Amino acid sequence: MRSSVATIESQSDPPGAITYRHTPKSPGAPRVIVAAAAESSALPFDPITALDRSVENRDRPFLDIVSGPLQARLANSADDLDAVQALRYRIFYERMGARPLPDMARLRRDSDPFDTICDHLMVLDHARGAGADAVVGTYRLIRREAARLCGRFYSAAEYDISRLVTYPGPVLELGRSCVDPAYRARSVMPLLWSGIAAYVFYYEIALMFGCASLPGTDPDQLAMPLSYLYHHHLAPPELRTRALPERYVDMRRIDPGSIDPERTLSVLPPLIKGYLRVGGFVGDGAVIDHQFNTTDVCVVVKTDLVAEKYSRHYERSRESWAKDNWTKDNWAS
């Protein structure tokens, strides 16, 4: 269902142009988006009552981006969460060969305890109707305040992220990204990135991080990309995560002189390339994730290091956010 907030769209916008619908912040306004409480067939879905969103404003999303029939917004109901989990199951388990736990296989839903305390960014194709079939892309967003409700960030199961947890300023963990294969050549990923940019701006996020995956679980088969990432994109010491000792896989697998940086970059998974293009670094050590049939690296992005192409997504001007004359040009990539 589309949001009821007003649409700001120029009459001269071409078909498919990205337009933005949002509720600007006002002084003293609540700043947290919270889903409404409801029952779910996959997981119990509770509102984040420990955070600072007032009850009367819980159904008013600030993030709503439209491009033709596609819409990017935050999940705001149990049905939304169920649709997100259904898409993740189809991609991770049915297409990529991940190994579901028994309850996941029975429900055909990818789920874990973090789902109930985080925000879920989703892209819907309204040409496909309503319900779970309309969700064609998603990203999971976990802020520090939400992670406290679970006692940790998701990445802490693979990496020592203590330097990121204590980083001054708001931090955001990104994860569970996936896009319906039929939409990978369309504008779904740019819409997800635009949604993340709006979220980063709204919460004044200083640092983003999360686990990104290379396909397969044999580090020797991934020697070139792992070595390239270590030797060309290793995070500075103050931001450097390290794989937990019992899970640590050395990324330095071939001599750096034998690496063709341009060629190796071109064959990296699109998501990792995207992080690198916005100034991302990787931590020390890879981690084998047998459940998901992947080899993970920890990516860190300082939002003030965003490449020039994307810097408009992360502008810090409070005055610009409050203006009412938003158009597609504000967020063009």
N, C-alpha and C positions, 0 to 999 in steps of 0.2 A: 504494500500500500504506500502511495506517495505521501510525503509530508504535507501538512497544511500550511507551512510557512510560505511567505510570499516569494514569487520568482522575479528576479531582476534580469530581464533579457532584452537586449537591443532588437528593435524591429529589423535591423540590417544584418543580424546574425545569419550566417549561412546554415543550411540544414546540417544537423550533427554538431553544431558548435557547442563548446562547453560553456554552460552558464552556471551560476552559483546562487543557491538559495540558503540563507542562513539567518540566524538571529544574532545580531552583533551584541558584544558585551556592553553593559552599561556599568558605571561605577558601583561597586559593591554587589554586582550580580553574582549568583552562584556560577561556578566554573566547571562543574563535573557533569558528564553525561551518564545517566544511570538508566538501565533497562527496567521496565515494569516487571513486577513479580508475577509469575504465572507458572503453570505446570508444564513439564516437557517430557516427551517420551524417551529422551536420551539422558538428560541430567536435570536435577532440580535447578531452577534458575531463580536466584534471589537477587533483589536489588542491593546495591553496594551501600548499605545504610551507614557504614562507618565513615563514608566520605561526606563532602560538604554540599551535595545537591539537595535543594529543598524539595519536599514532596510535590508541591504544586507545579514545579517546573520539570519534572522527570520526563514528561512526554514531549518536550520541545527540543529537538536536536539542533545543534548549531552547524552541523556538517551535512550538506545536501548538494551534490554536484551532478549536473545533468548534461549528457551529450547524446542527442537524438533519443533513442529508446533506452539508452543506458543511464543508470543512476547509481552514484556512489553515496552511501550514507552509513551511519552506524546502526548496528542491530539494536532494536529497541523492544523486542518481545521474545517470548519463549519460542514462537514459531520461527522467528528470524534465526535464533541460535540453532534450532534443529536443522534449518536449511543449510546453514554454514557447515555444521558437522557432517551433513549428508554429502555436500560437495567435497569436503576434505577426505571423507572415506572413499568416495569414488576415485579421486586422484591418487591419494597416497597408497591405498590398499589394493584397489582393483586395477589400477593402471601401472603403478610404480613398484608393486610387489612387496609393500610393507606387510608386516605380520600382525594381524589384529589380535587383541586379547579376546577371550571368549564372549564377554558382554558386548564388545564392539562388533564382533562378527554377527552376533544375534540381532543387534539393532541396526547394523550397517551404518554406524555413526562413529566418527573419530572424536573422542572426547577425553578430557582429563580434568582434574579439579581446578585448574587455572581458568577454564572456560567461564566459570560462574563469577569471577572477580575482575575480569578484564573487559575492555571494549573490543568489539569485533567490527572491523571495517568490511563492508560488503559492496559488491557491484551487482546490480540486477539488470536483466534485460526484460523490460516490460513487454516486448514483442512476444515473449514466450509465456505470457500470462502471469499468474500470481503463484505464490507458494514456493516450495523448495526448487522447482524446476527453473524459476526465474533467476536464482543466484548463480552467477557465473565467475565470480572471483571473490577472494577474501584475504584478509590480513588480521592477525591477532595483535593487539596493542596493550602492553602492560606497563603502567606507570608505577613509580616507587610506592605510592600510597596504596595501590591495589596489591602489589606484591607482598606488602606487609601482612595482608589478610591471609596469605598462604604461607607466610614465614620465609619466603625466598622467591627469587626469580626462577623461571624455568631453566635458564642457561646454567644455573648453579649446580645442576646435576652433572654437567660435563666440564665446567670450567671454574677456576678460581676467579671470580669477578669482583673481589673485594674492592679493587681500585675504582670500579665503576659504581658500585653501590654507594660508596662514600664520596663520589664526585660532587663538588659543589654545584648546585643548580639542579633543576628537574631532569630526570633521565627517563628513557622510554625503551622498553624491550620490544622488538619486532619478531614475529614468528608465525608459523603455520600459514605461510603464504601459498596460495595455489590459484590457478586459473583454469577454467574449463578448456580442454584442448581445442575446441572449435573456435575459441575466442582469442587465442594467443597471437594471432596476426591482426587483431583489431585493437581498439583503444582501451581495453580493460586494464592493462597494466599502467598506462599513463593515468587513468582515472584513479587507480589505487594510490599511485605516487602523489597525485594531486590531493587526495584525501589525507594521506600521511602528512603532506606539507601543511594543510590547513590545521590538522591536529597539533603538529609541532608548533605552529605559530600560536595557536589558541592557548596552549598550556606552557608556552615559552620554554620548550624543551631545549636543553643545552647539549645533550648527548643521546645518541641512539645506539643500540647494540642488539645482537641476537645471533643465533646459530644459523649459518647458511650451509647448504649441502651440495656435495659432489656425488654423482651417482656411483654406486658400487661400494664394496667394503674391502677391497684389496688395495692398500696404500701403494704397492709397487706399480699397479696399473695406473695410479694417479700421481706418479712421481713428478711428472712435468708440472701440472698445475699446482700441486702442493709446494714444490720448490720455488716456482715462480712467485706464488703468493708470499712465501716467507721472505725471499730475498728482495722483492720489489715493493711490498706493501705491509711490512711488519709495523705494528703500532709502536709509537714512542713508549719508553718505559713507564711513564705516568699513566698511560691508558692501556697497557699491555695485559691482557688476560693470559692465563696459562691453563692448559688442559690439566685436569686433576691427575695426580701421579699414577693412579691405577688405570687411567684411561688414555694417558699421553701417548701419542704417535708422533714421532719426529717428522717434521715437514721437509727437512733438508735431506732430500733423497738423491739428488743429482748435483753435479758441479754447476755452480751458477754461471760459469762461462759457456756452458752448453745450452743455455736457455735462450730461445728466441722470444723476447718479450711480446712483440707485436702479434706473432702467430699464436702464442699461448693465450694471450688475452682474448683473442678472437674466438677461441673454442671453449672458453669458460661458460658455465651456465649463465643464462641471461640475468638472473637475479644477482649473482655475485658481481657480474660486470656492472650492473646498475649501481650497486653499493660503491664500487671502486670509482665510478664516474662522478659520484657526489662526494668524493674525498675520503672514502672508507679505508680502514686499516684492518689487518687481521691479527689475532692473538698468536701466541706461541703454542704450537701443538695442534694436531688434528685429533678427532675422536671418532671411533667407529660406532655407528648406531645400527646394530643388527636388526632391531625391530623395523626401522624404516629403510633398511637396505641402502644406507648412505654413509659417506664419510663427511663429518661436519668440521667446519672452521668457525671461529667466533669473529664476527665482524663488528667494528666500532666506527661510528661516524660522529664527528663533532659538527654540529649544525653551522658553526661559524667558518667551517672549512669547505662548505658546499661549493662545488665547481660553479663557474660563472653562469653556465647554461641554466642551472637550477636555482640560482641564488634568490630569484624573485619569490620562490616558494617559501623562503624562510626569513623574509624581512621582519624586523622587530618593531616596526612603527605601530604603536597603539592607535595613532590617529587614523592611519589607513584602514585598520580593521573596522573602525567605527563608521566609516563612510557608507553611504547608502547606494553609491553609484558603481557597484561592482559589475564588471563585465568579464568576458572570457580573456581579455588581454592581461588581467591581473595575474593570471596563473599559466600563461602560455609557456610551453617548454621550448 
